Amino acid sequence: MLIRCMGLSRPRTPWRVLQEVKAALTPAAWAYLNRALREGSPRPPSTPGLPDLSIGPLPHRSQQTRHPFTASQLHELQPISFHIAPQKYLYTLTLHLLHAHTVVSRPDTKWRDLLPPLEGEQPWWASLYSTLVPRPVGDINWRLLHGAVSTGVFLTRFTPIPDTCPFCNVRETLAHVYLECARLQPLFWLLTNILLRFWLHFSLHLFIYTLPIRGPTKSRDLLVNLLLALAKTAIYKTREGRLANEASCDCRAVF
């Protein structure tokens, strides 16, 4: 039942959750469970019921330095009653507890170093999978925000390919692929002209971090984020096409 509740297909993760629950039970709770399982009959009205168990992350005790904008979500989760905990809460808690030592010192996005956000700016993760954005496009943009897309600088560490851009022979970093390459300028000019129709100014920060979706301008925000997501997907696909020696590698035309 716990496996279906958490939306998982394998028993390993629920088993680890159950071990944590068992460790948190008091001796009185263990005595009640053992008696109920042994007798197999409904408890009398005077018998105390199961304690109201709560589930949530423990205070952070790791010696590892915590990033101010950490990828870990444990600091956002508050303890709640276990029997009403929603599926998403259980999944997030389990996943981030299992990988706490890995994600606590990792920033939420690679672009905090490459393109530091302006004051009050942050990646808007909810915009990556809106009602308008197709799933494959959202996946590519999710990977881009995490810096999990291939570049020459990354691939040259374990493959014989050069670390230069296949379009201009400049050292191919993540920032070069999506912000600096000369081939991007026609696409950026087109986006500038389109966004002016929405009374918005195109910028590299807007291109990477997208717009927050707000109530009064929700329709505009959804449409603009779709356009930005498709533009980044066009950059990604045309780069893959150039490496595969395909004919059409114009990101503006693909967009």
GUNU-744148 format. One record per residue (C-alpha): residue in three letters; residue number from 0; chain; x, y negated, z. Coordinates in nm, 3 decimals, padded with zeros to 5 digits. Layout:
<sites>
{r->Ala, k->NUM, c->A, x->X, y->Y, z->Z}
...
</sites>
This chain:
<sites>
{r->Met, k->0, c->A, x->00.000, y->00.000, z->00.000}
{r->Leu, k->1, c->A, x->00.285, y->-00.240, z->00.083}
{r->Ile, k->2, c->A, x->00.443, y->-00.171, z->-00.256}
{r->Arg, k->3, c->A, x->00.120, y->-00.270, z->-00.437}
{r->Cys, k->4, c->A, x->00.078, y->-00.576, z->-00.211}
{r->Met, k->5, c->A, x->00.422, y->-00.709, z->-00.300}
{r->Gly, k->6, c->A, x->00.390, y->-00.627, z->-00.669}
{r->Leu, k->7, c->A, x->00.695, y->-00.399, z->-00.667}
{r->Ser, k->8, c->A, x->00.754, y->-00.071, z->-00.848}
{r->Arg, k->9, c->A, x->01.029, y->00.073, z->-00.628}
{r->Pro, k->10, c->A, x->01.009, y->00.160, z->-00.256}
{r->Arg, k->11, c->A, x->01.355, y->00.038, z->-00.152}
{r->Thr, k->12, c->A, x->01.263, y->-00.325, z->-00.081}
{r->Pro, k->13, c->A, x->00.936, y->-00.248, z->00.108}
{r->Trp, k->14, c->A, x->01.128, y->00.013, z->00.308}
{r->Arg, k->15, c->A, x->01.376, y->-00.252, z->00.422}
{r->Val, k->16, c->A, x->01.088, y->-00.482, z->00.516}
{r->Leu, k->17, c->A, x->00.929, y->-00.204, z->00.723}
{r->Gln, k->18, c->A, x->01.260, y->-00.148, z->00.902}
{r->Glu, k->19, c->A, x->01.264, y->-00.517, z->00.998}
{r->Val, k->20, c->A, x->00.904, y->-00.493, z->01.122}
{r->Lys, k->21, c->A, x->00.987, y->-00.183, z->01.328}
{r->Ala, k->22, c->A, x->01.283, y->-00.360, z->01.487}
{r->Ala, k->23, c->A, x->01.056, y->-00.650, z->01.589}
{r->Leu, k->24, c->A, x->00.789, y->-00.436, z->01.761}
{r->Thr, k->25, c->A, x->00.771, y->-00.447, z->02.140}
{r->Pro, k->26, c->A, x->00.771, y->-00.126, z->02.350}
{r->Ala, k->27, c->A, x->00.399, y->-00.181, z->02.424}
{r->Ala, k->28, c->A, x->00.323, y->-00.201, z->02.052}
{r->Trp, k->29, c->A, x->00.523, y->00.118, z->01.987}
{r->Ala, k->30, c->A, x->00.333, y->00.297, z->02.265}
{r->Tyr, k->31, c->A, x->00.000, y->00.193, z->02.117}
{r->Leu, k->32, c->A, x->00.098, y->00.304, z->01.764}
{r->Asn, k->33, c->A, x->00.224, y->00.640, z->01.886}
{r->Arg, k->34, c->A, x->-00.095, y->00.698, z->02.087}
{r->Ala, k->35, c->A, x->-00.320, y->00.598, z->01.796}
{r->Leu, k->36, c->A, x->-00.133, y->00.825, z->01.553}
{r->Arg, k->37, c->A, x->-00.131, y->01.116, z->01.798}
{r->Glu, k->38, c->A, x->-00.497, y->01.095, z->01.902}
{r->Gly, k->39, c->A, x->-00.637, y->01.004, z->01.562}
{r->Ser, k->40, c->A, x->-00.949, y->00.847, z->01.711}
{r->Pro, k->41, c->A, x->-01.080, y->00.488, z->01.734}
{r->Arg, k->42, c->A, x->-00.947, y->00.298, z->02.031}
{r->Pro, k->43, c->A, x->-01.191, y->00.216, z->02.316}
{r->Pro, k->44, c->A, x->-01.308, y->-00.145, z->02.337}
{r->Ser, k->45, c->A, x->-01.095, y->-00.198, z->02.650}
{r->Thr, k->46, c->A, x->-00.773, y->-00.092, z->02.478}
{r->Pro, k->47, c->A, x->-00.567, y->-00.392, z->02.364}
{r->Gly, k->48, c->A, x->-00.533, y->-00.417, z->01.988}
{r->Leu, k->49, c->A, x->-00.227, y->-00.461, z->01.774}
{r->Pro, k->50, c->A, x->-00.023, y->-00.773, z->01.850}
{r->Asp, k->51, c->A, x->-00.050, y->-01.060, z->01.606}
{r->Leu, k->52, c->A, x->00.279, y->-01.013, z->01.423}
{r->Ser, k->53, c->A, x->00.433, y->-01.308, z->01.245}
{r->Ile, k->54, c->A, x->00.685, y->-01.292, z->00.962}
{r->Gly, k->55, c->A, x->00.934, y->-01.555, z->00.855}
{r->Pro, k->56, c->A, x->01.305, y->-01.629, z->00.817}
{r->Leu, k->57, c->A, x->01.533, y->-01.641, z->01.119}
{r->Pro, k->58, c->A, x->01.741, y->-01.956, z->01.182}
{r->His, k->59, c->A, x->02.044, y->-01.975, z->00.954}
{r->Arg, k->60, c->A, x->02.347, y->-01.821, z->01.128}
{r->Ser, k->61, c->A, x->02.583, y->-01.771, z->00.835}
{r->Gln, k->62, c->A, x->02.934, y->-01.914, z->00.863}
{r->Gln, k->63, c->A, x->02.918, y->-01.999, z->00.493}
{r->Thr, k->64, c->A, x->02.882, y->-02.368, z->00.407}
{r->Arg, k->65, c->A, x->02.527, y->-02.452, z->00.308}
{r->His, k->66, c->A, x->02.485, y->-02.662, z->-00.006}
{r->Pro, k->67, c->A, x->02.267, y->-02.972, z->00.052}
{r->Phe, k->68, c->A, x->02.055, y->-02.870, z->-00.250}
{r->Thr, k->69, c->A, x->02.077, y->-02.496, z->-00.199}
{r->Ala, k->70, c->A, x->01.919, y->-02.235, z->-00.424}
{r->Ser, k->71, c->A, x->01.795, y->-02.057, z->-00.112}
{r->Gln, k->72, c->A, x->01.427, y->-02.110, z->-00.030}
{r->Leu, k->73, c->A, x->01.446, y->-01.981, z->00.327}
{r->His, k->74, c->A, x->01.445, y->-02.335, z->00.470}
{r->Glu, k->75, c->A, x->01.108, y->-02.394, z->00.299}
{r->Leu, k->76, c->A, x->00.933, y->-02.086, z->00.443}
{r->Gln, k->77, c->A, x->00.750, y->-02.119, z->00.776}
{r->Pro, k->78, c->A, x->00.656, y->-01.811, z->00.985}
{r->Ile, k->79, c->A, x->00.299, y->-01.696, z->00.921}
{r->Ser, k->80, c->A, x->00.079, y->-01.409, z->01.038}
{r->Phe, k->81, c->A, x->00.196, y->-01.088, z->00.870}
{r->His, k->82, c->A, x->-00.150, y->-00.949, z->00.789}
{r->Ile, k->83, c->A, x->-00.249, y->-01.261, z->00.590}
{r->Ala, k->84, c->A, x->00.089, y->-01.326, z->00.426}
{r->Pro, k->85, c->A, x->00.033, y->-01.370, z->00.048}
{r->Gln, k->86, c->A, x->00.217, y->-01.158, z->-00.205}
{r->Lys, k->87, c->A, x->00.432, y->-01.447, z->-00.330}
{r->Tyr, k->88, c->A, x->00.544, y->-01.531, z->00.025}
{r->Leu, k->89, c->A, x->00.649, y->-01.171, z->00.097}
{r->Tyr, k->90, c->A, x->00.833, y->-01.143, z->-00.234}
{r->Thr, k->91, c->A, x->01.019, y->-01.473, z->-00.190}
{r->Leu, k->92, c->A, x->01.110, y->-01.400, z->00.172}
{r->Thr, k->93, c->A, x->01.240, y->-01.052, z->00.091}
{r->Leu, k->94, c->A, x->01.436, y->-01.160, z->-00.217}
{r->His, k->95, c->A, x->01.606, y->-01.458, z->-00.053}
{r->Leu, k->96, c->A, x->01.685, y->-01.266, z->00.267}
{r->Leu, k->97, c->A, x->01.853, y->-00.989, z->00.071}
{r->His, k->98, c->A, x->02.068, y->-01.241, z->-00.118}
{r->Ala, k->99, c->A, x->02.101, y->-01.508, z->00.154}
{r->His, k->100, c->A, x->02.482, y->-01.500, z->00.164}
{r->Thr, k->101, c->A, x->02.500, y->-01.545, z->-00.214}
{r->Val, k->102, c->A, x->02.251, y->-01.828, z->-00.266}
{r->Val, k->103, c->A, x->02.298, y->-02.037, z->00.050}
{r->Ser, k->104, c->A, x->02.608, y->-02.211, z->-00.086}
{r->Arg, k->105, c->A, x->02.489, y->-02.223, z->-00.448}
{r->Pro, k->106, c->A, x->02.323, y->-02.543, z->-00.579}
{r->Asp, k->107, c->A, x->01.969, y->-02.514, z->-00.712}
{r->Thr, k->108, c->A, x->02.088, y->-02.617, z->-01.059}
{r->Lys, k->109, c->A, x->02.425, y->-02.620, z->-01.237}
{r->Trp, k->110, c->A, x->02.349, y->-02.968, z->-01.370}
{r->Arg, k->111, c->A, x->02.396, y->-03.136, z->-01.031}
{r->Asp, k->112, c->A, x->02.768, y->-03.128, z->-01.110}
{r->Leu, k->113, c->A, x->02.746, y->-03.185, z->-01.488}
{r->Leu, k->114, c->A, x->02.476, y->-03.455, z->-01.486}
{r->Pro, k->115, c->A, x->02.415, y->-03.577, z->-01.128}
{r->Pro, k->116, c->A, x->02.047, y->-03.665, z->-01.079}
{r->Leu, k->117, c->A, x->01.954, y->-04.028, z->-01.030}
{r->Glu, k->118, c->A, x->01.795, y->-04.140, z->-00.705}
{r->Gly, k->119, c->A, x->01.469, y->-03.954, z->-00.648}
{r->Glu, k->120, c->A, x->01.535, y->-03.727, z->-00.947}
{r->Gln, k->121, c->A, x->01.538, y->-03.349, z->-00.930}
{r->Pro, k->122, c->A, x->01.471, y->-03.049, z->-01.155}
{r->Trp, k->123, c->A, x->01.097, y->-02.992, z->-01.188}
{r->Trp, k->124, c->A, x->01.078, y->-02.613, z->-01.193}
{r->Ala, k->125, c->A, x->00.699, y->-02.610, z->-01.221}
{r->Ser, k->126, c->A, x->00.721, y->-02.777, z->-01.562}
{r->Leu, k->127, c->A, x->00.915, y->-02.483, z->-01.709}
{r->Tyr, k->128, c->A, x->00.612, y->-02.252, z->-01.710}
{r->Ser, k->129, c->A, x->00.310, y->-02.472, z->-01.768}
{r->Thr, k->130, c->A, x->-00.005, y->-02.377, z->-01.957}
{r->Leu, k->131, c->A, x->00.143, y->-02.517, z->-02.280}
{r->Val, k->132, c->A, x->00.497, y->-02.375, z->-02.266}
{r->Pro, k->133, c->A, x->00.528, y->-02.023, z->-02.415}
{r->Arg, k->134, c->A, x->00.695, y->-01.771, z->-02.187}
{r->Pro, k->135, c->A, x->01.012, y->-01.718, z->-02.401}
{r->Val, k->136, c->A, x->01.064, y->-02.095, z->-02.421}
{r->Gly, k->137, c->A, x->01.022, y->-02.126, z->-02.044}
{r->Asp, k->138, c->A, x->01.275, y->-01.846, z->-01.990}
{r->Ile, k->139, c->A, x->01.538, y->-02.021, z->-02.203}
{r->Asn, k->140, c->A, x->01.486, y->-02.350, z->-02.017}
{r->Trp, k->141, c->A, x->01.498, y->-02.172, z->-01.680}
{r->Arg, k->142, c->A, x->01.833, y->-02.020, z->-01.778}
{r->Leu, k->143, c->A, x->01.958, y->-02.356, z->-01.898}
{r->Leu, k->144, c->A, x->01.880, y->-02.529, z->-01.567}
{r->His, k->145, c->A, x->02.069, y->-02.253, z->-01.386}
{r->Gly, k->146, c->A, x->02.358, y->-02.272, z->-01.632}
{r->Ala, k->147, c->A, x->02.297, y->-01.908, z->-01.729}
{r->Val, k->148, c->A, x->02.344, y->-01.956, z->-02.106}
{r->Ser, k->149, c->A, x->02.651, y->-01.849, z->-02.299}
{r->Thr, k->150, c->A, x->02.915, y->-02.099, z->-02.408}
{r->Gly, k->151, c->A, x->03.256, y->-02.062, z->-02.567}
{r->Val, k->152, c->A, x->03.433, y->-02.154, z->-02.243}
{r->Phe, k->153, c->A, x->03.246, y->-01.876, z->-02.062}
{r->Leu, k->154, c->A, x->03.265, y->-01.605, z->-02.329}
{r->Thr, k->155, c->A, x->03.635, y->-01.650, z->-02.402}
{r->Arg, k->156, c->A, x->03.718, y->-01.511, z->-02.058}
{r->Phe, k->157, c->A, x->03.621, y->-01.158, z->-02.159}
{r->Thr, k->158, c->A, x->03.580, y->-01.162, z->-02.540}
{r->Pro, k->159, c->A, x->03.823, y->-01.250, z->-02.820}
{r->Ile, k->160, c->A, x->03.607, y->-01.533, z->-02.958}
{r->Pro, k->161, c->A, x->03.746, y->-01.891, z->-02.941}
{r->Asp, k->162, c->A, x->03.628, y->-02.137, z->-02.676}
{r->Thr, k->163, c->A, x->03.550, y->-02.406, z->-02.934}
{r->Cys, k->164, c->A, x->03.212, y->-02.523, z->-03.062}
{r->Pro, k->165, c->A, x->03.108, y->-02.345, z->-03.385}
{r->Phe, k->166, c->A, x->02.984, y->-02.680, z->-03.523}
{r->Cys, k->167, c->A, x->03.261, y->-02.930, z->-03.441}
{r->Asn, k->168, c->A, x->03.555, y->-02.730, z->-03.295}
{r->Val, k->169, c->A, x->03.549, y->-02.921, z->-02.965}
{r->Arg, k->170, c->A, x->03.590, y->-02.722, z->-02.644}
{r->Glu, k->171, c->A, x->03.243, y->-02.575, z->-02.592}
{r->Thr, k->172, c->A, x->03.123, y->-02.641, z->-02.237}
{r->Leu, k->173, c->A, x->02.761, y->-02.631, z->-02.123}
{r->Ala, k->174, c->A, x->02.740, y->-03.011, z->-02.133}
{r->His, k->175, c->A, x->02.886, y->-03.016, z->-02.485}
{r->Val, k->176, c->A, x->02.632, y->-02.766, z->-02.621}
{r->Tyr, k->177, c->A, x->02.322, y->-02.949, z->-02.493}
{r->Leu, k->178, c->A, x->02.431, y->-03.313, z->-02.453}
{r->Glu, k->179, c->A, x->02.751, y->-03.409, z->-02.631}
{r->Cys, k->180, c->A, x->02.781, y->-03.229, z->-02.965}
{r->Ala, k->181, c->A, x->02.750, y->-03.466, z->-03.263}
{r->Arg, k->182, c->A, x->02.494, y->-03.240, z->-03.428}
{r->Leu, k->183, c->A, x->02.243, y->-03.328, z->-03.153}
{r->Gln, k->184, c->A, x->02.216, y->-03.697, z->-03.241}
{r->Pro, k->185, c->A, x->01.945, y->-03.658, z->-03.513}
{r->Leu, k->186, c->A, x->01.736, y->-03.452, z->-03.270}
{r->Phe, k->187, c->A, x->01.784, y->-03.708, z->-02.991}
{r->Trp, k->188, c->A, x->01.681, y->-03.994, z->-03.224}
{r->Leu, k->189, c->A, x->01.366, y->-03.804, z->-03.319}
{r->Leu, k->190, c->A, x->01.283, y->-03.744, z->-02.952}
{r->Thr, k->191, c->A, x->01.343, y->-04.112, z->-02.879}
{r->Asn, k->192, c->A, x->01.090, y->-04.216, z->-03.145}
{r->Ile, k->193, c->A, x->00.835, y->-03.959, z->-03.027}
{r->Leu, k->194, c->A, x->00.859, y->-04.053, z->-02.659}
{r->Leu, k->195, c->A, x->00.820, y->-04.423, z->-02.738}
{r->Arg, k->196, c->A, x->00.466, y->-04.336, z->-02.850}
{r->Phe, k->197, c->A, x->00.405, y->-04.225, z->-02.490}
{r->Trp, k->198, c->A, x->00.570, y->-04.541, z->-02.350}
{r->Leu, k->199, c->A, x->00.865, y->-04.336, z->-02.230}
{r->His, k->200, c->A, x->01.237, y->-04.390, z->-02.286}
{r->Phe, k->201, c->A, x->01.442, y->-04.088, z->-02.384}
{r->Ser, k->202, c->A, x->01.747, y->-04.019, z->-02.168}
{r->Leu, k->203, c->A, x->01.977, y->-03.725, z->-02.105}
{r->His, k->204, c->A, x->01.845, y->-03.701, z->-01.749}
{r->Leu, k->205, c->A, x->01.487, y->-03.678, z->-01.877}
{r->Phe, k->206, c->A, x->01.597, y->-03.423, z->-02.136}
{r->Ile, k->207, c->A, x->01.750, y->-03.190, z->-01.875}
{r->Tyr, k->208, c->A, x->01.533, y->-03.248, z->-01.567}
{r->Thr, k->209, c->A, x->01.197, y->-03.311, z->-01.748}
{r->Leu, k->210, c->A, x->00.897, y->-03.500, z->-01.610}
{r->Pro, k->211, c->A, x->00.710, y->-03.431, z->-01.288}
{r->Ile, k->212, c->A, x->00.348, y->-03.339, z->-01.363}
{r->Arg, k->213, c->A, x->00.124, y->-03.597, z->-01.195}
{r->Gly, k->214, c->A, x->-00.254, y->-03.609, z->-01.184}
{r->Pro, k->215, c->A, x->-00.326, y->-03.938, z->-01.364}
{r->Thr, k->216, c->A, x->-00.083, y->-03.859, z->-01.650}
{r->Lys, k->217, c->A, x->-00.104, y->-03.479, z->-01.642}
{r->Ser, k->218, c->A, x->-00.192, y->-03.437, z->-02.012}
{r->Arg, k->219, c->A, x->00.094, y->-03.662, z->-02.123}
{r->Asp, k->220, c->A, x->00.342, y->-03.499, z->-01.886}
{r->Leu, k->221, c->A, x->00.252, y->-03.148, z->-02.003}
{r->Leu, k->222, c->A, x->00.289, y->-03.245, z->-02.368}
{r->Val, k->223, c->A, x->00.621, y->-03.428, z->-02.317}
{r->Asn, k->224, c->A, x->00.765, y->-03.136, z->-02.120}
{r->Leu, k->225, c->A, x->00.658, y->-02.901, z->-02.399}
{r->Leu, k->226, c->A, x->00.841, y->-03.115, z->-02.657}
{r->Leu, k->227, c->A, x->01.156, y->-03.129, z->-02.444}
{r->Ala, k->228, c->A, x->01.143, y->-02.753, z->-02.386}
{r->Leu, k->229, c->A, x->01.106, y->-02.684, z->-02.760}
{r->Ala, k->230, c->A, x->01.396, y->-02.920, z->-02.836}
{r->Lys, k->231, c->A, x->01.629, y->-02.736, z->-02.598}
{r->Thr, k->232, c->A, x->01.511, y->-02.405, z->-02.741}
{r->Ala, k->233, c->A, x->01.594, y->-02.530, z->-03.092}
{r->Ile, k->234, c->A, x->01.948, y->-02.613, z->-02.977}
{r->Tyr, k->235, c->A, x->01.983, y->-02.268, z->-02.824}
{r->Lys, k->236, c->A, x->01.849, y->-02.082, z->-03.128}
{r->Thr, k->237, c->A, x->02.051, y->-02.276, z->-03.388}
{r->Arg, k->238, c->A, x->02.371, y->-02.212, z->-03.193}
{r->Glu, k->239, c->A, x->02.288, y->-01.840, z->-03.186}
{r->Gly, k->240, c->A, x->02.213, y->-01.863, z->-03.558}
{r->Arg, k->241, c->A, x->02.551, y->-02.023, z->-03.638}
{r->Leu, k->242, c->A, x->02.731, y->-01.746, z->-03.448}
{r->Ala, k->243, c->A, x->02.530, y->-01.492, z->-03.652}
{r->Asn, k->244, c->A, x->02.617, y->-01.678, z->-03.978}
{r->Glu, k->245, c->A, x->02.256, y->-01.766, z->-04.054}
{r->Ala, k->246, c->A, x->02.183, y->-02.031, z->-04.313}
{r->Ser, k->247, c->A, x->01.956, y->-02.273, z->-04.118}
{r->Cys, k->248, c->A, x->02.138, y->-02.423, z->-03.818}
{r->Asp, k->249, c->A, x->01.985, y->-02.773, z->-03.814}
{r->Cys, k->250, c->A, x->01.835, y->-02.811, z->-03.465}
{r->Arg, k->251, c->A, x->01.626, y->-03.113, z->-03.571}
{r->Ala, k->252, c->A, x->01.468, y->-02.915, z->-03.858}
{r->Val, k->253, c->A, x->01.407, y->-02.611, z->-03.635}
{r->Phe, k->254, c->A, x->01.244, y->-02.834, z->-03.372}
</sites>
